[in-house]
């Protein structure tokens, strides 16, 4: 290919790469939004939102290593369970995202920082969350999640 023909393809290649990058950015943003929506639904005990976000075969590994089915997880977020909780976290912040997408499947790894007040004292709990998502009828659903506590820094 002559150098003149090659240079005529450069603008096309730049536009193509920009479009691919933009599409990937949108997918990443969508995936993070689903994981954040799950964290927010857990924080507020929004069982209906969790029901919409979790795949039918959802399974979760809790911070203490228990393996819970979708039904068990949804059972943790009933109105009765919420009434027994003395306080709810004030916020859940996700950062440090690592995202891998393979077609209709994705893995999202984030640091989750849960802020709350216990007995008038601010407390922060930090976990590493690994969520596996897949597209179901065109929408991203969480098919599994694992929560690993991150110990506080040593003093």
C-alpha positions as CSV (number, residue, x, y, z in Angstrom):
1,X,0.0,0.0,0.0
2,X,1.4,3.4,-0.9
3,X,2.1,5.9,1.8
4,X,-0.6,8.2,0.3
5,X,-3.3,5.5,0.5
6,X,-2.2,4.6,4.1
7,X,-2.5,8.2,5.2
8,X,-6.0,8.3,3.8
9,X,-7.0,5.5,6.2
10,X,-5.6,7.2,9.3
11,X,-8.6,9.5,9.9
12,X,-10.9,6.5,9.5
13,X,-8.9,4.4,12.0
14,X,-8.8,7.3,14.5
15,X,-12.6,7.6,14.3
16,X,-13.1,3.8,14.6
17,X,-10.8,3.7,17.7
18,X,-12.6,6.6,19.3
19,X,-16.0,5.0,18.7
20,X,-14.8,1.7,20.3
21,X,-13.3,3.5,23.2
22,X,-16.5,5.5,23.7
23,X,-18.7,2.4,23.6
24,X,-16.5,0.7,26.1
25,X,-16.7,3.7,28.4
26,X,-20.5,3.6,28.2
27,X,-20.5,-0.1,29.0
28,X,-18.2,0.4,32.0
29,X,-20.3,3.2,33.3
30,X,-23.4,1.0,32.9
31,X,-21.8,-1.9,34.8
32,X,-20.6,0.4,37.6
33,X,-24.1,1.8,37.9
34,X,-25.6,-1.6,38.4
35,X,-23.1,-2.5,41.1
36,X,-23.7,0.9,42.8
37,X,-27.5,0.3,42.6
38,X,-27.0,-3.0,44.3
39,X,-24.9,-1.4,47.1
40,X,-27.5,1.4,47.5
41,X,-30.4,-1.2,47.6
42,X,-28.6,-3.2,50.3
43,X,-27.9,0.0,52.3
44,X,-31.6,1.0,52.2
45,X,-33.0,-2.5,52.4
46,X,-34.7,-2.0,49.0
47,X,-35.7,-5.6,48.4
48,X,-37.7,-4.7,45.2
49,X,-34.6,-3.1,43.6
50,X,-32.4,-6.1,44.6
51,X,-35.0,-8.4,43.0
52,X,-34.6,-6.4,39.7
53,X,-30.8,-6.3,39.8
54,X,-30.0,-9.9,40.7
55,X,-30.1,-12.7,38.1
56,X,-32.4,-15.6,38.8
57,X,-29.5,-17.9,39.7
58,X,-27.6,-15.3,41.8
59,X,-25.2,-16.6,44.4
60,X,-23.2,-14.6,46.9
61,X,-20.1,-15.2,49.1
62,X,-20.6,-13.1,52.2
63,X,-17.8,-11.3,54.1
64,X,-17.6,-14.2,56.5
65,X,-17.4,-16.8,53.8
66,X,-21.1,-18.0,53.8
67,X,-22.5,-18.9,50.4
68,X,-26.0,-17.6,50.0
69,X,-28.6,-18.2,47.3
70,X,-30.7,-15.5,45.7
71,X,-33.7,-16.3,47.9
72,X,-31.5,-16.2,51.1
73,X,-30.0,-12.8,50.0
74,X,-33.4,-11.3,49.3
75,X,-34.5,-12.6,52.7
76,X,-31.9,-10.5,54.4
77,X,-33.5,-7.3,53.1
78,X,-37.2,-7.7,54.3
79,X,-39.0,-4.9,56.1
80,X,-38.9,-7.1,59.2
81,X,-35.1,-7.4,58.9
82,X,-34.7,-3.7,58.4
83,X,-36.8,-3.0,61.6
84,X,-34.2,-5.0,63.6
85,X,-31.2,-2.9,62.3
86,X,-30.4,-0.2,64.8
87,X,-28.8,2.1,62.1
88,X,-28.3,2.1,58.4
89,X,-25.1,3.2,56.7
90,X,-25.2,6.8,55.6
91,X,-23.4,6.0,52.3
92,X,-21.7,3.4,50.3
93,X,-18.9,4.6,48.0
94,X,-17.4,2.5,45.2
95,X,-14.0,3.2,43.8
96,X,-10.9,1.6,42.3
97,X,-12.9,-0.1,39.6
98,X,-11.4,-2.9,37.5
99,X,-13.7,-4.0,34.7
100,X,-13.4,-6.9,32.2
101,X,-16.1,-7.4,29.6
102,X,-16.4,-10.5,27.4
103,X,-19.5,-10.1,25.3
104,X,-22.6,-10.5,27.5
105,X,-20.5,-11.3,30.6
106,X,-18.5,-8.9,32.8
107,X,-16.5,-8.9,36.0
108,X,-16.4,-5.8,38.1
109,X,-14.0,-5.5,41.0
110,X,-14.4,-2.4,43.3
111,X,-13.4,-1.2,46.7
112,X,-16.6,-0.6,48.7
113,X,-16.5,1.9,51.5
114,X,-19.4,1.8,53.9
115,X,-19.8,4.9,56.1
116,X,-22.0,4.7,59.3
117,X,-22.4,6.1,62.8
118,X,-22.4,3.6,65.7
119,X,-23.2,5.0,69.1
120,X,-22.3,8.5,68.0
121,X,-19.0,7.4,66.6
122,X,-18.2,7.5,62.8
123,X,-17.2,4.1,61.5
124,X,-16.0,2.9,58.1
125,X,-16.0,-0.6,56.8
126,X,-14.1,-1.4,53.6
127,X,-14.5,-4.4,51.4
128,X,-13.3,-5.6,48.0
129,X,-16.3,-6.7,46.0
130,X,-16.1,-8.9,42.9
131,X,-19.3,-9.0,41.0
132,X,-20.0,-11.1,37.9
133,X,-22.7,-9.7,35.6
134,X,-24.4,-10.9,32.5
135,X,-26.9,-9.5,30.1
136,X,-30.3,-10.9,30.5
137,X,-33.0,-9.7,28.0
138,X,-30.7,-6.7,27.2
139,X,-30.1,-5.6,30.8
140,X,-27.1,-6.2,33.0
141,X,-27.9,-8.5,35.9
142,X,-25.6,-9.5,38.8
143,X,-25.1,-13.2,38.7
144,X,-22.7,-13.5,41.7
145,X,-20.8,-11.4,44.1
146,X,-18.1,-12.0,46.6
147,X,-17.3,-9.7,49.5
148,X,-13.8,-9.7,51.1
149,X,-13.2,-7.4,54.1
150,X,-10.2,-5.1,53.9
151,X,-8.7,-4.8,57.3
152,X,-8.2,-1.2,58.6
153,X,-4.7,0.2,58.4
154,X,-2.4,-0.8,61.3
155,X,-1.6,2.0,63.7
